[in-house]
């Protein structure tokens, strides 16, 4: 798994959400949506949402949904 994906995955596994600005700060990633798609191809369940920034802009937010082992 590429380094950006590892950093993003570690952030999500802590139960946190991530936005594009946070991904840039955490991993230097400019294309968070593509990194999320790569994680989904690996079997990750990712929930998408919207959040407002302090300036009032809406940005995409992602959250990992752990799958329950049965």
TAPE-V477266 format. One record per backbone hydrogen bond with DSSP energy under -1.0 kcal/mol. CO is the residue of the C=O (numbers start at 1). NH is the residue of the N-H. E is the energy in kcal/mol with one decimal. If there is no record, write none. Layout:
<<CO,NH,E> <CO,NH,E>>
This chain:
<<2,6,-2.1> <3,7,-2.3> <4,8,-2.5> <5,9,-3.2> <6,10,-2.5> <7,11,-1.8> <8,12,-2.4> <9,13,-2.6> <11,16,-1.1> <12,15,-2.0> <18,62,-2.3> <19,23,-2.5> <20,24,-2.1> <21,25,-2.0> <22,26,-2.9> <23,27,-2.7> <23,29,-1.4> <24,28,-1.3> <31,35,-1.7> <32,36,-2.6> <33,37,-2.0> <34,38,-2.0> <35,39,-2.0> <36,40,-2.4> <37,41,-2.1> <39,44,-2.1> <40,43,-1.8> <45,65,-3.2> <47,63,-2.0> <49,61,-2.6> <51,59,-2.8> <53,56,-1.7> <57,53,-3.1> <59,51,-2.4> <61,49,-2.4> <62,18,-1.9> <63,47,-3.4>>
